[in-house]
Amino acid sequence: MSQYTPSPAYRDQGPYKAGVLLVNSGTPDSLTAAGVRNFLRRLLRDRRTIEVPRAIWCWVLYCIILPLRPARVLPKYRRVWTERGSPLLLHSKALRDALRLRLAEQTSQDVAVELGMLYSTPDVARGLAALRDAGAQRIVVLPLFPQYSGTTNAAALDQVGGALRSWRFVPELHFAADYAADPQYIAALAQSVRAHREQHGAGDHLLMTFHGIPRQYVEEGDPYRRKCELTARALAGALGLADDAWSLSFQSRVGRAEWLRPYTDDVIVQLARRGVRILDAVCPGFAVDCLETIDEIGHECDLAFRAAGGTKLRYIAALNAGPAQTEMLAGLLRPLL
């Protein structure tokens, strides 16, 4: 009986190199109407984002939203855009780079870290390809959405699966679902609030505002609202806040369908009328600062709060690429690498 002889070129490459794919939502690739339009098209065509029947939705998207909305949204992006581009992309890249350094310091193995955006560049497929080119044969996918939702975390898994469908060799894959109540995450959020208040003084009330989703999604099984409540209650507990010293709300709704309540723009008016003069606001669902935090909360909601009788709404910055978030994410990843 003949014996099998391996090819002379064959060699085992173990131990396997690990890779991390950080996934964030996305941002226009350029500060132009075309850039905004392309971003909105990719975002709003995703069935995870909008569950309306395709025939109806595509007509609305291509005949109403995409011709009109970019011109209305572009001035908002102009207010937050930096000399180096979109804040969401800049902070996401900085977080990627910081995490690379931290994991290199903490682990004995070489860990590749890349970034993939759901609806802009660099996209998920490009991030995975970069990990493959770096030799990663075990990949951890970490969506930068602390509270799980089908609209975000599941969309990340969809795109990872779609990209890998054409690969001849599919790596060992791990998916970090979320970290809504992780003690390290809560501690990092609490420290950011304390640091803000140590520098500026404590406001009269703390608003925890999360990105909204349609109420129907939750009624059909999306755990997002419960995840947001877990984060909010854990953060209030870590800060030692009484029940009447903080509120939870949901922002960024679009369209006519009912989204998760209470709405942030309603809550800030109610708080101003109740006598709150200095309102601190934190956005625990956003890993890095972006249009929805800097402009919607820090600018538009501040104006609305003042118009309702408040003195000032003070936005507390996201964790971004600071040491607290870098250390927290490294702690989440270490057991999976």
C-alpha positions as CSV (number, residue, x, y, z in Angstrom):
1,M,0.0,0.0,0.0
2,S,1.4,3.4,-1.0
3,Q,1.9,6.0,1.7
4,Y,0.7,9.6,1.4
5,T,3.6,12.0,1.1
6,P,2.9,15.6,1.8
7,S,3.9,18.2,-0.7
8,P,7.3,19.6,0.0
9,A,5.7,23.1,0.1
10,Y,3.3,22.0,2.9
11,R,4.0,23.4,6.4
12,D,1.8,24.0,9.4
13,Q,1.6,27.7,10.1
14,G,0.4,27.3,13.7
15,P,0.1,28.8,16.2
16,Y,-2.6,30.8,14.4
17,K,-2.3,34.5,14.3
18,A,-5.3,36.3,15.8
19,G,-7.1,39.3,14.2
20,V,-9.7,41.7,15.4
21,L,-12.2,43.5,13.2
22,L,-13.8,46.6,14.8
23,V,-17.0,47.4,13.1
24,N,-18.7,50.8,13.1
25,S,-21.6,52.3,11.2
26,G,-20.2,54.6,8.7
27,T,-20.0,58.2,7.5
28,P,-20.0,60.1,4.2
29,D,-16.7,59.7,2.5
30,S,-16.7,63.3,1.5
31,L,-18.2,66.6,2.6
32,T,-20.4,66.8,-0.5
33,A,-24.1,66.2,-1.4
34,A,-22.9,63.2,-3.4
35,G,-20.9,61.8,-0.5
36,V,-24.0,62.2,1.8
37,R,-26.3,60.6,-0.8
38,N,-24.0,57.6,-1.3
39,F,-23.8,57.0,2.5
40,L,-27.6,57.3,2.9
41,R,-28.2,55.0,0.0
42,R,-26.0,52.3,1.5
43,L,-27.5,52.7,5.0
44,L,-31.1,52.9,4.0
45,R,-31.0,50.0,1.5
46,D,-30.0,47.6,4.2
47,R,-32.9,45.4,5.2
48,R,-31.6,45.4,8.7
49,T,-32.1,49.2,8.8
50,I,-35.5,49.4,7.1
51,E,-37.9,46.5,7.1
52,V,-40.5,48.0,4.8
53,P,-41.4,45.8,1.8
54,R,-38.7,46.5,-0.9
55,A,-41.0,47.6,-3.7
56,I,-42.5,50.3,-1.5
57,W,-39.3,51.3,0.2
58,C,-37.2,51.6,-2.9
59,W,-39.7,54.0,-4.5
60,V,-39.6,56.1,-1.3
61,L,-35.8,56.0,-1.1
62,Y,-35.0,56.8,-4.7
63,C,-37.9,59.2,-5.4
64,I,-38.1,61.1,-2.2
65,I,-35.3,60.6,0.3
66,L,-32.2,60.5,-1.8
67,P,-33.2,63.5,-4.0
68,L,-34.1,65.7,-1.0
69,R,-32.4,64.6,2.2
70,P,-28.7,65.1,1.3
71,A,-29.1,68.8,0.9
72,R,-30.8,69.1,4.3
73,V,-28.2,66.9,6.1
74,L,-25.1,68.4,4.5
75,P,-25.1,71.6,6.7
76,K,-25.1,69.3,9.8
77,Y,-22.1,67.5,8.6
78,R,-20.4,70.8,7.8
79,R,-20.8,71.8,11.5
80,V,-18.9,68.7,12.7
81,W,-16.4,68.0,9.9
82,T,-12.8,68.6,10.8
83,E,-9.7,69.5,8.8
84,R,-8.9,65.7,8.6
85,G,-12.4,64.6,7.8
86,S,-15.3,62.9,9.5
87,P,-15.0,62.8,13.3
88,L,-16.6,59.3,13.4
89,L,-13.9,57.9,11.0
90,L,-11.0,59.8,12.7
91,H,-12.0,58.6,16.2
92,S,-12.6,55.0,14.9
93,K,-9.2,54.9,13.3
94,A,-7.6,56.3,16.4
95,L,-9.3,53.7,18.5
96,R,-8.1,50.9,16.1
97,D,-4.5,52.2,16.4
98,A,-4.7,52.5,20.2
99,L,-6.1,49.0,20.5
100,R,-3.3,47.6,18.3
101,L,-0.7,49.0,20.7
102,R,-2.5,47.9,23.8
103,L,-3.0,44.3,22.7
104,A,0.7,44.2,21.6
105,E,1.7,45.2,25.1
106,Q,-0.7,42.8,26.9
107,T,-0.5,39.6,24.8
108,S,2.4,37.4,23.8
109,Q,1.0,36.9,20.3
110,D,0.9,39.2,17.3
111,V,-2.7,40.5,17.0
112,A,-3.8,42.3,13.8
113,V,-6.5,44.9,14.3
114,E,-8.5,46.4,11.4
115,L,-11.6,48.6,11.0
116,G,-14.6,47.9,8.9
117,M,-17.5,50.3,8.3
118,L,-21.0,49.0,7.5
119,Y,-21.9,51.8,5.1
120,S,-18.7,53.6,4.0
121,T,-15.0,53.0,3.5
122,P,-13.0,51.2,4.6
123,D,-15.9,48.6,4.5
124,V,-16.2,45.3,6.3
125,A,-14.9,43.3,3.3
126,R,-11.8,45.4,3.1
127,G,-11.1,45.1,6.8
128,L,-11.4,41.3,6.6
129,A,-9.1,41.2,3.6
130,A,-6.5,43.2,5.5
131,L,-6.6,40.7,8.3
132,R,-6.2,37.8,5.9
133,D,-3.3,39.6,4.3
134,A,-1.7,40.0,7.8
135,G,-2.0,36.2,8.2
136,A,-4.9,36.1,10.7
137,Q,-6.5,32.7,10.9
138,R,-8.6,33.4,14.0
139,I,-10.7,36.5,13.8
140,V,-12.8,38.2,16.5
141,V,-15.5,40.6,15.2
142,L,-16.3,43.3,17.7
143,P,-19.1,45.7,16.7
144,L,-18.7,49.1,18.3
145,F,-22.4,49.1,19.3
146,P,-22.5,48.4,23.1
147,Q,-26.2,47.6,23.1
148,Y,-27.2,44.8,20.7
149,S,-29.7,45.5,18.0
150,G,-30.6,43.7,14.8
151,T,-30.1,47.1,13.1
152,T,-26.4,47.3,14.0
153,N,-24.8,44.2,15.5
154,A,-26.7,41.7,13.4
155,A,-26.0,43.9,10.3
156,A,-22.3,43.6,11.1
157,L,-22.6,39.8,11.2
158,D,-24.5,39.8,7.9
159,Q,-21.8,41.7,6.2
160,V,-19.0,39.5,7.6
161,G,-20.8,36.5,6.4
162,G,-21.3,38.1,3.0
163,A,-17.7,38.9,2.6
164,L,-16.5,35.5,3.7
165,R,-18.8,33.7,1.3
166,S,-16.3,34.1,-1.5
167,W,-13.2,33.1,0.5
168,R,-11.6,29.7,-0.2
169,F,-10.3,29.4,3.4
170,V,-12.6,30.8,6.0
171,P,-10.9,31.6,9.3
172,E,-11.9,30.6,12.8
173,L,-14.5,33.2,13.7
174,H,-15.7,34.6,17.0
175,F,-18.4,37.3,17.3
176,A,-18.7,39.5,20.3
177,A,-22.4,40.2,20.5
178,D,-22.4,43.3,22.8
179,Y,-21.2,44.6,26.1
180,A,-24.2,46.6,27.4
181,A,-23.6,45.8,31.1
182,D,-20.0,44.8,31.1
183,P,-18.4,46.1,34.4
184,Q,-15.4,47.6,32.6
185,Y,-17.6,49.4,30.1
186,I,-19.8,50.8,32.9
187,A,-16.8,51.9,34.9
188,A,-15.3,53.7,31.9
189,L,-18.6,55.5,31.3
190,A,-18.9,56.5,35.0
191,Q,-15.4,57.8,35.0
192,S,-16.1,60.0,32.0
193,V,-19.1,61.5,33.7
194,R,-17.1,62.1,36.9
195,A,-14.3,63.7,35.0
196,H,-16.6,66.0,33.2
197,R,-18.3,67.1,36.5
198,E,-15.0,67.5,38.3
199,Q,-13.9,69.9,35.6
200,H,-17.2,71.8,35.0
201,G,-19.3,71.1,38.1
202,A,-22.3,68.8,38.3
203,G,-25.4,69.7,36.3
204,D,-28.9,69.5,37.8
205,H,-29.7,66.3,35.9
206,L,-28.1,63.6,33.8
207,L,-29.7,62.6,30.6
208,M,-28.6,59.2,29.0
209,T,-29.7,59.4,25.4
210,F,-29.5,56.4,23.0
211,H,-30.0,56.1,19.3
212,G,-33.6,55.1,18.7
213,I,-35.1,52.3,16.5
214,P,-38.7,51.7,15.4
215,R,-40.8,50.4,18.2
216,Q,-42.1,47.6,16.0
217,Y,-38.6,46.1,15.9
218,V,-38.6,45.7,19.7
219,E,-42.1,44.3,19.7
220,E,-40.9,41.6,17.2
221,G,-38.0,40.5,19.4
222,D,-35.1,43.0,19.1
223,P,-33.6,43.2,22.6
224,Y,-32.3,46.7,22.1
225,R,-34.5,48.6,24.5
226,R,-33.7,46.2,27.4
227,K,-30.0,46.5,26.6
228,C,-30.2,50.3,26.8
229,E,-32.0,50.1,30.1
230,L,-29.4,47.7,31.5
231,T,-26.7,50.2,30.6
232,A,-28.5,53.2,32.0
233,R,-29.4,51.5,35.3
234,A,-25.9,50.2,35.7
235,L,-24.4,53.6,35.0
236,A,-26.8,55.4,37.4
237,G,-25.8,52.8,40.1
238,A,-22.1,53.3,39.5
239,L,-22.6,57.1,39.9
240,G,-24.8,56.7,42.9
241,L,-27.6,58.7,41.3
242,A,-31.1,58.8,42.8
243,D,-34.0,57.8,40.5
244,D,-35.0,61.4,39.9
245,A,-31.5,62.6,39.1
246,W,-31.3,60.9,35.7
247,S,-33.4,60.1,32.7
248,L,-33.2,57.7,29.7
249,S,-34.3,58.8,26.2
250,F,-34.0,57.9,22.5
251,Q,-32.9,60.2,19.7
252,S,-32.4,60.4,16.0
253,R,-35.8,59.1,14.8
254,V,-36.8,59.6,11.2
255,G,-40.1,59.1,9.3
256,R,-43.6,58.8,10.6
257,A,-43.5,55.4,12.3
258,E,-43.4,55.3,16.1
259,W,-39.9,54.8,17.5
260,L,-38.8,54.0,21.0
261,R,-40.0,56.5,23.6
262,P,-39.4,58.7,25.4
263,Y,-38.0,60.9,22.6
264,T,-34.9,62.9,23.5
265,D,-36.3,66.2,22.1
266,D,-39.4,65.8,24.2
267,V,-37.5,64.9,27.4
268,I,-35.2,68.0,27.3
269,V,-38.2,70.3,27.0
270,Q,-39.9,68.6,29.9
271,L,-36.8,68.9,32.0
272,A,-36.4,72.6,31.2
273,R,-40.0,73.3,32.2
274,R,-39.5,71.3,35.3
275,G,-36.8,73.7,36.4
276,V,-33.6,71.9,35.3
277,R,-31.2,74.7,34.3
278,I,-27.9,72.8,33.7
279,L,-28.5,69.5,31.9
280,D,-25.6,67.0,31.4
281,A,-26.1,64.6,28.5
282,V,-24.2,61.4,27.8
283,C,-24.7,59.1,24.8
284,P,-23.7,55.6,26.1
285,G,-24.6,53.9,22.8
286,F,-21.9,55.7,20.8
287,A,-18.4,54.4,21.1
288,V,-17.0,57.4,19.3
289,D,-18.3,60.9,18.6
290,C,-20.1,61.6,15.4
291,L,-22.9,63.7,13.9
292,E,-25.5,62.3,16.3
293,T,-23.6,63.2,19.4
294,I,-21.7,66.4,18.5
295,D,-24.4,68.1,16.5
296,E,-27.7,66.6,17.4
297,I,-27.1,66.5,21.1
298,G,-24.3,69.1,21.6
299,H,-25.8,71.7,19.3
300,E,-29.4,71.1,18.3
301,C,-30.6,69.8,21.6
302,D,-28.7,72.5,23.5
303,L,-30.6,75.1,21.4
304,A,-33.9,73.4,22.0
305,F,-33.2,73.1,25.8
306,R,-32.4,76.8,26.0
307,A,-35.5,77.8,24.0
308,A,-37.6,75.8,26.6
309,G,-36.1,77.7,29.5
310,G,-33.0,75.8,30.4
311,T,-29.6,77.6,30.7
312,K,-27.3,75.1,29.0
313,L,-27.1,71.5,27.9
314,R,-23.6,70.1,28.3
315,Y,-22.7,67.1,26.2
316,I,-20.2,64.7,27.8
317,A,-17.9,63.4,25.0
318,A,-17.9,59.7,24.0
319,L,-15.1,57.5,25.2
320,N,-13.4,57.7,21.8
321,A,-9.8,56.5,21.7
322,G,-9.1,57.4,25.3
323,P,-7.2,55.0,27.6
324,A,-10.4,54.0,29.4
325,Q,-12.1,52.7,26.2
326,T,-8.9,51.2,24.9
327,E,-8.3,49.3,28.1
328,M,-11.9,48.2,28.3
329,L,-12.0,46.8,24.7
330,A,-8.7,45.1,25.3
331,G,-10.2,43.4,28.4
332,L,-13.2,42.2,26.4
333,L,-11.0,40.8,23.6
334,R,-8.3,39.1,25.6
335,P,-10.4,36.0,26.5
336,L,-11.4,35.6,22.8
337,L,-7.9,35.8,21.2
